[in-house]
Amino acid sequence: MTLDTISLDELLEKAELQTRVDRKYVLPVAEALALPDRLAGRARILEIDGQQTFRYRSVYFDTPELTSFRLAATRRRHRYKVRTRTYVDSALCWLEVKTEGYRGGTVKDRLPYEMVDHETVEPGHWFVDRVLGYLPALAPTLVTDYRRATLHVFADDSRLTIDTDLGWQDASGSRLHRPDLAIVETKTRSAPSGVDRLLWAGGRRPVRISKYATGLAALRPELPAVPWRRTLRRFF
C-alpha cells in the first residue's frame, strides 16, 4: 500500500467516530486490497510500529436464548452486542457494548480490559449494566478473527476499514474461514462518504452483514436469518 501514513493518536483525534453510520460491503479480496491505491491523495493509512495491517480477535457474548442475535434477526429496537476486542499485535483488549443510536446509527461504548479476561464479561458486568440499563446473563458464543487495515479519508473526515483473512468459530468448535472475501466498511457521521460513492460507481452496494449475527447464522443454519439471507446465499 502506497498511501501516506497516520498515527493512532492522530486518527483518534481526527475521526474516532464512536457514534457513526456504518455501511458494509463484501468484495473479492483482490478488489478490496486495491482500494488504498485508488485513494492516493485522499486518504492516509494507519501505521503502528511499521505495520499497516493488524490482527483482530473478537469474542461475542450472548444469552443462552441468543437474545442479542434474535433481536438483530427480527430487526427489533434496542438491539445490542457485547464483545471483547483484542488487538493481537499490540496486546491490547477492550470490552465493548454496541447499541443502536439516532436514526439507526451505531453507538459504541468501551472499557479497557485485561487480555486474560477476554473470554468472560465477569470483571465488566458493571459496565454492561451501566450501558444497557440491565445485566443479561452472558456467555461466549462466537469468536471472529481477521486482519484489518484502517484508513482516514481526510477529504470528508471519514474512516474506512478493510478486513481480510476472515474466520469464525462458534461455541461448539465449528469453524468457517473465508480468505477469498473481504469486508469493507465505511464509517461516517451520517452522509455517504466519497468511498461509498466510489464503490457505488463500480456497481457495489452496501450489504446487510454482521460479523456476529451473519457468522453465527452461517455456522448454525437452523437459526432465523431473514435480514442476512441474501448475503448468506451469495457469499457464504
N, C-alpha and C positions, 0 to 999 in steps of 0.2 A: 504494500500500500504506500502510495507516494504523497499522501497529504501531509501538511504541516501538523504538528502535534499540539496537544493541550494537556496541562497537568490536571490531576484530580481536584485539587483545591480550586483551580480556576474554573473547571467545569461546574463544580457545585455552586460556585459564586454566580456564574452566568446563567445556568439552566438546570437547577436542581429538580424543579418540576415535580414536587411530591403530590401536588394536586394538578391533574392533567387529563387530557383526552388522548387515548391510545388508538392507533389504527395499525392493524396487523396484516401482514402479507406472508404467504407461503410461496417460496421461489425455489427453483433449482439452485443448488449451492453455487455453481459457477456464475450464474446471473447475479446472485446476491453479493458475491465477493467482488464483482466488477463495479458495484455501486460507488465505493470510495473514489476510484479514479474518475468516475463521471462527475463527482462533486468537487473536483480540484478547483481551488479559488473561492469556494463557497462554504467549506467545512474544514474542521480540524479533528484529528483522531486522538482519543485518549491514549497516553503513553505513560507507563509506570515502570521505572527501573529498566527501561529499554524494551519493554514488551508492549504490544498493541492488541493482543487478544488474551483473554483471561478465562480460566476455568471457573464455572459457577456450579454449585450444588445446592438444591433447594429441597427441603423436607416439608411436605404439606401435611397438615393435621386436620382431621375431621372427626365427627361424632360416629358412634357405631352405626347410626342410621344414615350416615353420609349427608348430614344436613346441609353443609356448605355446598357439596356437589349438587344436591337436589334443588336447592334454592336457585342455583345457576341454570340447571336444566329446565326449570319451569319459569325462568325469567322473572322471579319474584323480586319485589323491592327488598331493601335491607340485606342484600347479598353481602357475603364476606368471604375472605380467605385468610387463613392463618398459616404462616410458614416460617421456617428458619432459612436464611440465605447465607451460605458460606462462600466467601471469595477465596478459593482454594490457594491461589498463588500468593496471596498476602496474609493468609491465615487469620482473616477477619470474619466475624459472624454477626448477624443481626436477627432479632425476632421481629417479624413484620406482620401487620394486620392491614389488609386492603379492604376498603369498603366503597360502596357506590356513593359518588358525590353529586354535585349540582349538575342537572341535565345529563346524567349518565356518565359523567367523568369519574375518574378513579382517584381516591384519596389513600395515600399510603402513610401509615404511622409505623415507626420502627424504633427498636430499643437495642443498644449494643449488648451483645450476648457472648457467653463463653462457648468456644468451639466444642468443648467436651459435652455441652448440653444441647447440641444441635438436633438431637433426636427426641427431645422432650420439651414441653412447654411449662413444666413444673416451676422453674425459677421465674418464669414470666407470667404466671397466672394473673397477677395483679394488673399487669399491663394490658392483657387481653380483655379483662373485665372492665378496665377503665375505658378502652376504646369502644367496645361493643355495648357496654352498659349491662352486661351479664356474662356469665362464665360457662360456656358449653363444655361438656366432657369431651376432651380431645385426645386422639391417639395418632401416631404416624400412619399415613395412608398411602402416600406416593412420594417417590424420590425422583427428581429430574436432574440430569447432568447435561451441560452444554458448554460451548466455548463462545465467548461474546467479544465483539468489537463495538465500541461506543464512539459516536461522532457528535460533535457540536456543530450544528449548521448555523453559522453566525448570521447568514443572510436574513433569517427570520427567527433567530434565537430559539430554535427547536433542537430536539435530540433525535438521534437515530441509533438503534441497536441492531446488530446482525448476529444472530445466534446460529451456530453450526455444530456438527457432531452431536446431534440431538439424541438423548437417551432417557428412558423412563423405566422405573421398576416399582411394582406395587407391593403391598404388604405380604402377599403370598410368594413373592420372588419372581413372578412373571416379568419378562423384560421385553422392551421394544427399543430398537436402535434404527435411526434414520439418518445415516451420514450423507445421503444424496439430497436432502432437503435443508433449507434454511428458513428460519422465522425472522422476518424483518419487521421492525416496529418503529413507527414514528410517534413521538411524544411531544404534544403541543399544548399550549394553554387553552385553545379552542379551535381556531380556524385550521383548515388543512395547510400543511407545510408545502414548501417547494418540492420536497422529496415526494410527497403524496402526488403532486401534480405530475412530476416526472414519471412516476410509476403508472399513473393513470394513462399518460400519453403513450406508454408502451403496452397498454392493454391489461395491466394488472389492476385488480380491485381488492379492497380490503376483504378479509375473510373472518368468519367467526372461529376463533381458536383460542383456547386457554390451555397453557401447558398442563395445568392441573386437571381440569374437567375433561378436555378432549383426550389427554393422555390416559386418564383413568377409564374413559369410555372405550378407547381403543383396546385396552387390556381386558376390559370386562364388558363384552358386548351385550350382556343381559341388562345393563343399566339403561335408563332413559337418556336419550341423547339428541332430541329433536333440534336444538339450536346448532349442533355441530354435525348433523347428519351429512350435509353436502361436503363439508371439509373431510370428514372421515371417509366417505365414499371416494373422494377424489385423490386424497393424499395418503390415507392410511389403509 
